[in-house]
Amino acid sequence: MKRPTSFAQPAPGQQALDQAIMAFQMGRPEEAERIASGVLKANRGNFLAAQILGQALLMQDRAVEALEPLRRAAKRSEDPSIETLLAAALTAAGERDEALAQLRRTVARRPPFLPAFAELGRELGRRGEFVEAVSVLEGGLAIAPHSPDLLMALGHLQIKRNDRAAARRHFTQARAIAPDRYDALVGVAQVMALDGEYAGAADLYKRAVALQPGDSVTRINLAKCLLELGDRTAGETALRTAAVGVPMTGRAMVALAAAAHGRFFIRPAAALKFLSGKKS
């Protein structure tokens, strides 16, 4: 978690906040929430505690509860990182117009806060306002041309616009700047698959799966490429590995049916049995 840098944090409670940050980074948002709430009760002006609390609540899909502490902290601190987090909470809570207004204000701040540019570009893209979204992200890149976050946001936006050449260029630039960046690796693979370059995409997806074996979406995308290449055994094995939980099972079934060398089942139960590896 990145600490806000526009204000000095008070010493009291700092040890507790370090524990909260550690809990958050270890994937224990309930613990982070408990600690940050305790610090805020003792010091309602502790903006870092409000930020940690807001992030912990968002991680638990409790965006509405995150609004009050984040609104209060944003108003008092005028810190762009808290404002951007507030906008994310507003979006998640369904208050998208207020989120957009907040992001516009934050992007206008100087010195510029680059994550706000990325978030504003993504929100405009979600609304289908692609021209303005591209303008915002390119404006951020004019300030920081080597920002992988902005390059990735622009790449995903270009995929939505079906400008795959531009998307490939931006993902490739992000990879060159940050070679270990996982989403850039997956982004390049996604564009290659969309362009029908299944062998190259499969190679990149294999590398991505090796880095994050638990990423079922990437594993399914790998399976699609393998099936398109005619490697049914490897593709079906990848689908079976990925088909854990209802959402992933549904994706795996669609991937299996859609591929040129896949399989189509009339009865969903038969597809489920096939993906589970059970013999008919």
Secondary structure, 3 states (H helix, E strand, C coil): CCCCCCCCCCCCCHHHHHHHHHHHHCCCHHHHHHHHHHHHHHCCCCHHHHHHHHHHHHHCCCHHHHHHHHHHHHHHHCCHHHHHHHHHHHHHCCCHHHHHHHHHHHHCCCCCCHHHHHHHHHHHHHCCCHHHHHHHHHHHHHHCCCCHHHHHHHHHHHHHCCCHHHHHHHHHHHHHHCCCCHHHHHHHHHHHHHCCCHHHHHHHHHHHHHHCCCCHHHHHHHHHHHHHCCCHHHHHHHHHHHCCCHHHHHHHHHHHHHCCCCCCCCCHHHHHHHHHCCCC
